[in-house]
């Protein structure tokens, strides 16, 4: 995280894409810390993060083109293991969202999408699925320099093709 500079774009887990607006030396309880001031793009929130905890929190640079391909390959693969216990599933998904990795968020989106084909999702799971989709779309859009609307179509198309057989069984 020491190589970050003002203007760099980073991913803040469960919040999304942010831009470093300032890097300052700040004193807390007599100790000097380097602090990043991040502007979260989705909601225009300013967040301050100590450089010493940035890695621990999971702040990272947006993914590369190669990682984007891996995410779409993962979403194309039909294998999904969904826990039937709502509470356990929600907790598992929450932990995956907090990790902030694109693959973990894709796993949440994919499993909730799959589940939504066979039954209505709870309010919380529906919100989590929307959040996972939003975070994936915004990061891939930033990394690939393609508009969010195009990435959203790609994600939806990939998931739809992946679970085409499930959709036809549910519709019957």
N, CA and C atoms as a LAMMPS dump frame, in Angstrom:
ITEM: TIMESTEP
0
ITEM: NUMBER OF ATOMS
516
ITEM: BOX BOUNDS ff ff ff
-5.0000000000000000e+02 5.0000000000000000e+02
-5.0000000000000000e+02 5.0000000000000000e+02
-5.0000000000000000e+02 5.0000000000000000e+02
ITEM: ATOMS id mol type element x y z
1 1 1 N 0.814 -1.199 0
2 1 2 C 0 0 0
3 1 3 C 0.855 1.26 0
4 2 1 N 2.142 1.112 0.22
5 2 2 C 3.023 2.28 0.243
6 2 3 C 3.194 2.916 -1.127
7 3 1 N 2.895 2.168 -2.19
8 3 2 C 3.08 2.709 -3.533
9 3 3 C 1.885 3.529 -4.015
10 4 1 N 0.848 3.629 -3.214
11 4 2 C -0.334 4.389 -3.618
12 4 3 C -0.039 5.884 -3.594
13 5 1 N -0.681 6.589 -4.532
14 5 2 C -0.508 8.041 -4.598
15 5 3 C -1.852 8.706 -4.871
16 6 1 N -1.896 9.989 -4.697
17 6 2 C -3.121 10.754 -4.915
18 6 3 C -3.591 10.53 -6.355
19 7 1 N -4.899 10.262 -6.487
20 7 2 C -5.492 10.014 -7.801
21 7 3 C -5.615 8.532 -8.142
22 8 1 N -4.913 7.666 -7.404
23 8 2 C -5.018 6.224 -7.653
24 8 3 C -6.411 5.739 -7.3
25 9 1 N -6.881 4.77 -8.07
26 9 2 C -8.171 4.148 -7.792
27 9 3 C -7.914 2.849 -7.052
28 10 1 N -8.746 2.611 -6.04
29 10 2 C -8.622 1.402 -5.216
30 10 3 C -10.019 0.824 -4.988
31 11 1 N -10.02 -0.432 -4.55
32 11 2 C -11.275 -1.093 -4.191
33 11 3 C -11.324 -1.192 -2.671
34 12 1 N -12.395 -0.681 -2.099
35 12 2 C -12.631 -0.785 -0.661
36 12 3 C -13.692 -1.877 -0.492
37 13 1 N -13.358 -2.974 0.213
38 13 2 C -14.295 -4.093 0.334
39 13 3 C -15.685 -3.674 0.792
40 14 1 N -16.661 -4.215 0.109
41 14 2 C -18.083 -4.015 0.39
42 14 3 C -18.55 -2.575 0.156
43 15 1 N -17.65 -1.7 -0.292
44 15 2 C -18.017 -0.318 -0.593
45 15 3 C -17.831 0.006 -2.064
46 16 1 N -16.792 -0.58 -2.656
47 16 2 C -16.577 -0.388 -4.082
48 16 3 C -15.375 0.46 -4.412
49 17 1 N -15.452 1.051 -5.583
50 17 2 C -14.36 1.822 -6.147
51 17 3 C -14.187 3.15 -5.415
52 18 1 N -12.948 3.464 -5.104
53 18 2 C -12.638 4.723 -4.449
54 18 3 C -11.419 5.368 -5.088
55 19 1 N -11.267 6.647 -4.875
56 19 2 C -10.124 7.403 -5.392
57 19 3 C -9.397 8.027 -4.208
58 20 1 N -8.082 7.923 -4.203
59 20 2 C -7.293 8.533 -3.136
60 20 3 C -7.231 10.037 -3.395
61 21 1 N -7.82 10.803 -2.49
62 21 2 C -7.846 12.263 -2.634
63 21 3 C -6.688 12.936 -1.919
64 22 1 N -6.219 12.292 -0.85
65 22 2 C -5.111 12.885 -0.088
66 22 3 C -4.387 11.789 0.668
67 23 1 N -3.112 12.042 0.909
68 23 2 C -2.3 11.175 1.761
69 23 3 C -1.623 12.107 2.748
70 24 1 N -1.901 11.882 4.028
71 24 2 C -1.376 12.798 5.043
72 24 3 C -0.717 12.036 6.176
73 25 1 N 0.202 12.716 6.831
74 25 2 C 0.79 12.209 8.07
75 25 3 C -0.057 12.786 9.191
76 26 1 N -0.634 11.904 10.007
77 26 2 C -1.482 12.361 11.105
78 26 3 C -1.014 11.727 12.409
79 27 1 N -1.158 12.484 13.489
80 27 2 C -0.741 12.01 14.801
81 27 3 C -1.966 11.601 15.617
82 28 1 N -1.901 10.374 16.168
83 28 2 C -2.954 9.877 17.047
84 28 3 C -2.284 9.274 18.27
85 29 1 N -2.643 9.788 19.451
86 29 2 C -2.063 9.318 20.711
87 29 3 C -0.532 9.338 20.685
88 30 1 N 0.013 10.369 20.103
89 30 2 C 1.462 10.524 20.076
90 30 3 C 2.179 9.734 18.99
91 31 1 N 1.453 8.909 18.234
92 31 2 C 2.066 8.138 17.148
93 31 3 C 1.738 8.788 15.812
94 32 1 N 2.703 8.749 14.907
95 32 2 C 2.535 9.314 13.578
96 32 3 C 2.126 8.218 12.604
97 33 1 N 1.052 8.452 11.847
98 33 2 C 0.531 7.491 10.879
99 33 3 C 0.381 8.15 9.515
100 34 1 N 0.59 7.364 8.47
101 34 2 C 0.236 7.8 7.124
102 34 3 C -1.219 7.406 6.924
103 35 1 N -2.045 8.362 6.51
104 35 2 C -3.479 8.134 6.373
105 35 3 C -3.914 8.464 4.947
106 36 1 N -4.687 7.532 4.351
107 36 2 C -5.265 7.752 3.025
108 36 3 C -6.662 8.32 3.193
109 37 1 N -6.969 9.34 2.42
110 37 2 C -8.322 9.88 2.365
111 37 3 C -8.913 9.398 1.047
112 38 1 N -9.889 8.468 1.148
113 38 2 C -10.49 7.853 -0.034
114 38 3 C -11.892 8.4 -0.257
115 39 1 N -12.199 8.712 -1.492
116 39 2 C -13.555 9.113 -1.861
117 39 3 C -14.206 7.895 -2.511
118 40 1 N -15.238 7.338 -1.88
119 40 2 C -15.98 6.211 -2.446
120 40 3 C -16.893 6.774 -3.531
121 41 1 N -16.708 6.306 -4.745
122 41 2 C -17.397 6.881 -5.895
123 41 3 C -18.903 6.638 -5.857
124 42 1 N -19.336 5.437 -5.465
125 42 2 C -20.758 5.081 -5.517
126 42 3 C -21.64 6 -4.678
127 43 1 N -21.139 6.437 -3.511
128 43 2 C -21.986 7.257 -2.633
129 43 3 C -21.327 8.571 -2.207
130 44 1 N -20.197 8.899 -2.826
131 44 2 C -19.492 10.154 -2.584
132 44 3 C -19.112 10.342 -1.11
133 45 1 N -18.756 9.255 -0.455
134 45 2 C -18.36 9.285 0.955
135 45 3 C -16.847 9.409 1.06
136 46 1 N -16.389 10.194 2.025
137 46 2 C -14.961 10.304 2.279
138 46 3 C -14.614 9.399 3.454
139 47 1 N -13.634 8.526 3.244
140 47 2 C -13.211 7.571 4.259
141 47 3 C -11.728 7.781 4.511
142 48 1 N -11.331 7.763 5.781
143 48 2 C -9.909 7.832 6.097
144 48 3 C -9.456 6.463 6.585
145 49 1 N -8.311 6.033 6.056
146 49 2 C -7.778 4.71 6.382
147 49 3 C -6.288 4.838 6.633
148 50 1 N -5.847 4.302 7.747
149 50 2 C -4.42 4.283 8.053
150 50 3 C -3.729 3.327 7.091
151 51 1 N -2.576 3.709 6.618
152 51 2 C -1.847 2.841 5.682
153 51 3 C -1.476 1.519 6.339
154 52 1 N -1.32 1.526 7.657
155 52 2 C -0.952 0.297 8.356
156 52 3 C -2.102 -0.711 8.406
157 53 1 N -3.343 -0.247 8.284
158 53 2 C -4.485 -1.163 8.305
159 53 3 C -5.124 -1.359 6.929
160 54 1 N -4.654 -0.647 5.931
161 54 2 C -5.263 -0.727 4.595
162 54 3 C -5.259 -2.151 4.048
163 55 1 N -4.154 -2.857 4.182
164 55 2 C -4.067 -4.228 3.686
165 55 3 C -4.966 -5.141 4.508
166 56 1 N -4.964 -4.947 5.812
167 56 2 C -5.796 -5.757 6.705
168 56 3 C -7.283 -5.599 6.375
169 57 1 N -7.698 -4.396 6.055
170 57 2 C -9.083 -4.11 5.689
171 57 3 C -9.414 -4.761 4.344
172 58 1 N -8.406 -4.882 3.486
173 58 2 C -8.615 -5.49 2.176
174 58 3 C -8.607 -4.493 1.034
175 59 1 N -8.143 -3.289 1.309
176 59 2 C -8.062 -2.292 0.248
177 59 3 C -7.017 -2.76 -0.76
178 60 1 N -7.398 -2.685 -2.033
179 60 2 C -6.526 -3.182 -3.094
180 60 3 C -6.76 -2.399 -4.373
181 61 1 N -5.872 -2.604 -5.311
182 61 2 C -6.039 -1.988 -6.634
183 61 3 C -7.101 -2.772 -7.417
184 62 1 N -7.751 -2.139 -8.399
185 62 2 C -8.704 -2.883 -9.244
186 62 3 C -8 -4.036 -9.963
187 63 1 N -8.773 -5.043 -10.336
188 63 2 C -8.218 -6.237 -10.972
189 63 3 C -7.681 -5.946 -12.376
190 64 1 N -6.895 -6.902 -12.875
191 64 2 C -6.329 -6.802 -14.223
192 64 3 C -7.268 -7.451 -15.233
193 65 1 N -6.961 -7.271 -16.508
194 65 2 C -7.753 -7.881 -17.586
195 65 3 C -7.809 -9.401 -17.433
196 66 1 N -6.679 -10.022 -17.067
197 66 2 C -6.632 -11.476 -16.896
198 66 3 C -7.578 -11.949 -15.814
199 67 1 N -7.671 -11.19 -14.737
200 67 2 C -8.581 -11.543 -13.64
201 67 3 C -10.035 -11.413 -14.06
202 68 1 N -10.31 -10.467 -14.923
203 68 2 C -11.679 -10.285 -15.418
204 68 3 C -12.114 -11.53 -16.186
205 69 1 N -11.227 -12.045 -17.011
206 69 2 C -11.544 -13.26 -17.773
207 69 3 C -11.812 -14.426 -16.833
208 70 1 N -11.026 -14.54 -15.771
209 70 2 C -11.216 -15.621 -14.799
210 70 3 C -12.571 -15.509 -14.1
211 71 1 N -12.995 -14.293 -13.8
212 71 2 C -14.276 -14.087 -13.138
213 71 3 C -15.415 -14.529 -14.052
214 72 1 N -15.354 -14.153 -15.33
215 72 2 C -16.398 -14.56 -16.266
216 72 3 C -16.375 -16.074 -16.492
217 73 1 N -15.186 -16.665 -16.516
218 73 2 C -15.102 -18.132 -16.634
219 73 3 C -15.747 -18.784 -15.421
220 74 1 N -15.481 -18.251 -14.251
221 74 2 C -16.067 -18.775 -13.019
222 74 3 C -17.592 -18.674 -13.065
223 75 1 N -18.107 -17.544 -13.532
224 75 2 C -19.56 -17.356 -13.59
225 75 3 C -20.206 -18.236 -14.662
226 76 1 N -19.445 -18.582 -15.697
227 76 2 C -19.967 -19.462 -16.756
228 76 3 C -20.095 -20.904 -16.288
229 77 1 N -19.226 -21.327 -15.376
230 77 2 C -19.241 -22.686 -14.864
231 77 3 C -20.494 -22.875 -14.015
232 78 1 N -21.287 -23.888 -14.314
233 78 2 C -22.581 -24.082 -13.666
234 78 3 C -22.569 -24.573 -12.237
235 79 1 N -21.416 -25.003 -11.726
236 79 2 C -21.383 -25.59 -10.384
237 79 3 C -21.649 -24.542 -9.301
238 80 1 N -22.673 -24.827 -8.466
239 80 2 C -23.005 -23.941 -7.35
240 80 3 C -23.386 -24.816 -6.16
241 81 1 N -22.839 -24.487 -5.014
242 81 2 C -23.163 -25.198 -3.787
243 81 3 C -23.824 -24.204 -2.848
244 82 1 N -25.142 -24.261 -2.75
245 82 2 C -25.888 -23.303 -1.934
246 82 3 C -26.345 -23.98 -0.64
247 83 1 N -25.964 -23.4 0.475
248 83 2 C -26.379 -23.89 1.789
249 83 3 C -27.877 -23.651 1.954
250 84 1 N -28.601 -24.659 2.411
251 84 2 C -30.048 -24.506 2.555
252 84 3 C -30.431 -23.697 3.794
253 85 1 N -29.598 -23.704 4.822
254 85 2 C -29.857 -22.943 6.03
255 85 3 C -29.669 -21.451 5.758
256 86 1 N -30.759 -20.693 5.839
257 86 2 C -30.721 -19.266 5.494
258 86 3 C -29.683 -18.507 6.309
259 87 1 N -29.694 -18.734 7.609
260 87 2 C -28.79 -18.006 8.508
261 87 3 C -27.324 -18.289 8.167
262 88 1 N -26.995 -19.557 7.986
263 88 2 C -25.627 -19.947 7.652
264 88 3 C -25.203 -19.401 6.304
265 89 1 N -26.121 -19.481 5.342
266 89 2 C -25.842 -18.983 3.991
267 89 3 C -25.59 -17.476 4.018
268 90 1 N -26.435 -16.744 4.742
269 90 2 C -26.295 -15.292 4.809
270 90 3 C -24.955 -14.912 5.445
271 91 1 N -24.604 -15.584 6.531
272 91 2 C -23.338 -15.306 7.217
273 91 3 C -22.148 -15.602 6.304
274 92 1 N -22.21 -16.726 5.609
275 92 2 C -21.149 -17.102 4.668
276 92 3 C -21.005 -16.055 3.562
277 93 1 N -22.137 -15.638 3.016
278 93 2 C -22.114 -14.629 1.956
279 93 3 C -21.601 -13.286 2.472
280 94 1 N -21.998 -12.933 3.691
281 94 2 C -21.53 -11.678 4.293
282 94 3 C -20.007 -11.674 4.428
283 95 1 N -19.443 -12.785 4.883
284 95 2 C -17.981 -12.897 5.005
285 95 3 C -17.297 -12.817 3.646
286 96 1 N -17.903 -13.424 2.631
287 96 2 C -17.335 -13.346 1.281
288 96 3 C -17.355 -11.901 0.769
289 97 1 N -18.435 -11.192 1.043
290 97 2 C -18.535 -9.789 0.607
291 97 3 C -17.491 -8.933 1.31
292 98 1 N -17.247 -9.208 2.587
293 98 2 C -16.264 -8.437 3.349
294 98 3 C -14.837 -8.672 2.864
295 99 1 N -14.588 -9.842 2.269
296 99 2 C -13.236 -10.132 1.778
297 99 3 C -12.851 -9.151 0.673
298 100 1 N -13.829 -8.747 -0.109
299 100 2 C -13.583 -7.747 -1.145
300 100 3 C -12.98 -8.266 -2.429
301 101 1 N -12.691 -9.583 -2.52
302 101 2 C -12.124 -10.077 -3.778
303 101 3 C -13.238 -10.235 -4.802
304 102 1 N -12.894 -10.049 -6.049
305 102 2 C -13.875 -10.128 -7.126
306 102 3 C -14.456 -11.535 -7.237
307 103 1 N -13.635 -12.545 -7.072
308 103 2 C -14.116 -13.932 -7.156
309 103 3 C -15.101 -14.23 -6.018
310 104 1 N -14.815 -13.759 -4.815
311 104 2 C -15.734 -13.981 -3.695
312 104 3 C -17.078 -13.299 -3.942
313 105 1 N -17.041 -12.083 -4.469
314 105 2 C -18.291 -11.385 -4.774
315 105 3 C -19.041 -12.089 -5.904
316 106 1 N -18.292 -12.619 -6.878
317 106 2 C -18.919 -13.368 -7.971
318 106 3 C -19.576 -14.641 -7.434
319 107 1 N -18.956 -15.264 -6.444
320 107 2 C -19.55 -16.463 -5.822
321 107 3 C -20.869 -16.118 -5.15
322 108 1 N -20.908 -14.999 -4.443
323 108 2 C -22.146 -14.551 -3.791
324 108 3 C -23.216 -14.275 -4.842
325 109 1 N -22.854 -13.519 -5.869
326 109 2 C -23.813 -13.182 -6.927
327 109 3 C -24.329 -14.445 -7.604
328 110 1 N -23.426 -15.329 -7.947
329 110 2 C -23.788 -16.551 -8.664
330 110 3 C -24.71 -17.444 -7.827
331 111 1 N -24.381 -17.631 -6.563
332 111 2 C -25.216 -18.514 -5.744
333 111 3 C -26.585 -17.892 -5.451
334 112 1 N -26.638 -16.584 -5.223
335 112 2 C -27.93 -15.938 -4.981
336 112 3 C -28.771 -15.879 -6.255
337 113 1 N -28.115 -15.68 -7.387
338 113 2 C -28.82 -15.689 -8.67
339 113 3 C -29.442 -17.064 -8.891
340 114 1 N -28.645 -18.099 -8.651
341 114 2 C -29.112 -19.485 -8.797
342 114 3 C -30.301 -19.741 -7.87
343 115 1 N -30.174 -19.329 -6.637
344 115 2 C -31.236 -19.517 -5.654
345 115 3 C -32.506 -18.772 -6.065
346 116 1 N -32.333 -17.573 -6.622
347 116 2 C -33.492 -16.76 -7.019
348 116 3 C -34.292 -17.39 -8.156
349 117 1 N -33.688 -18.319 -8.879
350 117 2 C -34.403 -18.985 -9.969
351 117 3 C -35.414 -19.998 -9.45
352 118 1 N -35.198 -20.485 -8.23
353 118 2 C -36.096 -21.505 -7.699
354 118 3 C -37.025 -20.99 -6.602
355 119 1 N -36.677 -19.857 -5.994
356 119 2 C -37.544 -19.304 -4.947
357 119 3 C -37.234 -17.822 -4.763
358 120 1 N -38.208 -17.078 -4.233
359 120 2 C -37.943 -15.656 -3.984
360 120 3 C -36.893 -15.498 -2.874
361 121 1 N -35.991 -14.559 -3.078
362 121 2 C -34.967 -14.28 -2.063
363 121 3 C -35.567 -13.415 -0.958
364 122 1 N -34.99 -13.542 0.241
365 122 2 C -35.392 -12.656 1.335
366 122 3 C -34.948 -11.239 0.975
367 123 1 N -35.488 -10.256 1.685
368 123 2 C -35.115 -8.869 1.432
369 123 3 C -33.607 -8.677 1.549
370 124 1 N -33.01 -9.24 2.61
371 124 2 C -31.563 -9.085 2.832
372 124 3 C -30.75 -9.732 1.72
373 125 1 N -31.158 -10.926 1.307
374 125 2 C -30.405 -11.607 0.248
375 125 3 C -30.562 -10.876 -1.085
376 126 1 N -31.737 -10.341 -1.328
377 126 2 C -31.949 -9.582 -2.56
378 126 3 C -31.032 -8.354 -2.581
379 127 1 N -30.953 -7.648 -1.443
380 127 2 C -30.065 -6.477 -1.347
381 127 3 C -28.603 -6.885 -1.528
382 128 1 N -28.232 -8.025 -0.935
383 128 2 C -26.855 -8.5 -1.048
384 128 3 C -26.534 -8.86 -2.501
385 129 1 N -27.469 -9.487 -3.191
386 129 2 C -27.252 -9.836 -4.597
387 129 3 C -27.077 -8.568 -5.435
388 130 1 N -27.902 -7.562 -5.174
389 130 2 C -27.787 -6.282 -5.892
390 130 3 C -26.443 -5.618 -5.61
391 131 1 N -26.013 -5.658 -4.35
392 131 2 C -24.737 -5.062 -3.959
393 131 3 C -23.571 -5.791 -4.628
394 132 1 N -23.61 -7.12 -4.62
395 132 2 C -22.551 -7.905 -5.269
396 132 3 C -22.489 -7.567 -6.757
397 133 1 N -23.639 -7.501 -7.409
398 133 2 C -23.686 -7.167 -8.838
399 133 3 C -23.108 -5.773 -9.075
400 134 1 N -23.522 -4.819 -8.248
401 134 2 C -23.049 -3.436 -8.382
402 134 3 C -21.521 -3.347 -8.23
403 135 1 N -20.983 -4.022 -7.206
404 135 2 C -19.541 -3.98 -6.966
405 135 3 C -18.76 -4.646 -8.095
406 136 1 N -19.255 -5.768 -8.578
407 136 2 C -18.595 -6.477 -9.682
408 136 3 C -18.617 -5.616 -10.937
409 137 1 N -19.771 -5.1 -11.259
410 137 2 C -19.921 -4.289 -12.476
411 137 3 C -19.026 -3.05 -12.42
412 138 1 N -19.022 -2.357 -11.29
413 138 2 C -18.225 -1.119 -11.212
414 138 3 C -16.728 -1.402 -11.321
415 139 1 N -16.27 -2.475 -10.676
416 139 2 C -14.838 -2.783 -10.741
417 139 3 C -14.419 -3.237 -12.134
418 140 1 N -15.213 -4.098 -12.745
419 140 2 C -14.871 -4.575 -14.093
420 140 3 C -14.951 -3.429 -15.089
421 141 1 N -15.923 -2.56 -14.905
422 141 2 C -16.049 -1.395 -15.783
423 141 3 C -14.806 -0.51 -15.699
424 142 1 N -14.353 -0.275 -14.479
425 142 2 C -13.158 0.549 -14.27
426 142 3 C -11.92 -0.133 -14.862
427 143 1 N -11.763 -1.423 -14.609
428 143 2 C -10.572 -2.152 -15.047
429 143 3 C -10.532 -2.347 -16.562
430 144 1 N -11.702 -2.508 -17.168
431 144 2 C -11.734 -2.776 -18.613
432 144 3 C -12.004 -1.527 -19.441
433 145 1 N -12.316 -0.428 -18.769
434 145 2 C -12.623 0.834 -19.444
435 145 3 C -13.847 0.704 -20.36
436 146 1 N -14.814 -0.114 -19.931
437 146 2 C -16.075 -0.266 -20.65
438 146 3 C -17.183 0.319 -19.785
439 147 1 N -18.262 0.816 -20.397
440 147 2 C -19.349 1.393 -19.593
441 147 3 C -20.034 0.347 -18.716
442 148 1 N -20.524 0.792 -17.566
443 148 2 C -21.209 -0.105 -16.614
444 148 3 C -22.373 -0.833 -17.274
445 149 1 N -23.113 -0.15 -18.131
446 149 2 C -24.277 -0.774 -18.767
447 149 3 C -23.867 -1.987 -19.599
448 150 1 N -22.751 -1.886 -20.265
449 150 2 C -22.266 -3.015 -21.084
450 150 3 C -21.808 -4.171 -20.191
451 151 1 N -21.116 -3.866 -19.114
452 151 2 C -20.645 -4.9 -18.184
453 151 3 C -21.84 -5.573 -17.517
454 152 1 N -22.839 -4.78 -17.156
455 152 2 C -24.041 -5.333 -16.536
456 152 3 C -24.714 -6.344 -17.465
457 153 1 N -24.782 -6.012 -18.747
458 153 2 C -25.362 -6.931 -19.739
459 153 3 C -24.529 -8.208 -19.843
460 154 1 N -23.201 -8.056 -19.825
461 154 2 C -22.322 -9.229 -19.903
462 154 3 C -22.516 -10.144 -18.696
463 155 1 N -22.569 -9.555 -17.512
464 155 2 C -22.741 -10.333 -16.281
465 155 3 C -24.086 -11.056 -16.315
466 156 1 N -25.139 -10.335 -16.635
467 156 2 C -26.479 -10.928 -16.682
468 156 3 C -26.545 -12.033 -17.734
469 157 1 N -25.982 -11.79 -18.893
470 157 2 C -25.967 -12.796 -19.96
471 157 3 C -25.19 -14.033 -19.565
472 158 1 N -24.065 -13.838 -18.905
473 158 2 C -23.235 -14.97 -18.468
474 158 3 C -23.989 -15.821 -17.457
475 159 1 N -24.591 -15.197 -16.461
476 159 2 C -25.343 -15.939 -15.446
477 159 3 C -26.573 -16.619 -16.053
478 160 1 N -27.23 -15.929 -16.946
479 160 2 C -28.418 -16.475 -17.585
480 160 3 C -28.081 -17.729 -18.393
481 161 1 N -26.985 -17.672 -19.162
482 161 2 C -26.56 -18.84 -19.952
483 161 3 C -26.098 -19.97 -19.035
484 162 1 N -25.432 -19.631 -17.947
485 162 2 C -24.933 -20.633 -17.02
486 162 3 C -26.074 -21.464 -16.439
487 163 1 N -27.171 -20.811 -16.121
488 163 2 C -28.284 -21.493 -15.457
489 163 3 C -29.495 -21.668 -16.372
490 164 1 N -29.252 -21.722 -17.659
491 164 2 C -30.324 -21.867 -18.632
492 164 3 C -31.169 -23.111 -18.338
493 165 1 N -30.537 -24.229 -18.027
494 165 2 C -31.254 -25.475 -17.735
495 165 3 C -32.119 -25.32 -16.485
496 166 1 N -31.614 -24.623 -15.489
497 166 2 C -32.379 -24.417 -14.256
498 166 3 C -33.594 -23.56 -14.546
499 167 1 N -33.395 -22.498 -15.348
500 167 2 C -34.502 -21.6 -15.7
501 167 3 C -35.614 -22.365 -16.395
502 168 1 N -35.26 -23.239 -17.342
503 168 2 C -36.276 -23.965 -18.091
504 168 3 C -37.009 -24.973 -17.197
505 169 1 N -36.321 -25.581 -16.213
506 169 2 C -36.963 -26.498 -15.273
507 169 3 C -37.942 -25.749 -14.366
508 170 1 N -37.555 -24.567 -13.926
509 170 2 C -38.395 -23.775 -13.024
510 170 3 C -39.622 -23.281 -13.775
511 171 1 N -39.446 -22.88 -15.029
512 171 2 C -40.558 -22.363 -15.83
513 171 3 C -41.577 -23.461 -16.153
514 172 1 N -41.136 -24.705 -16.207
515 172 2 C -42.035 -25.817 -16.597
516 172 3 C -42.997 -26.218 -15.513
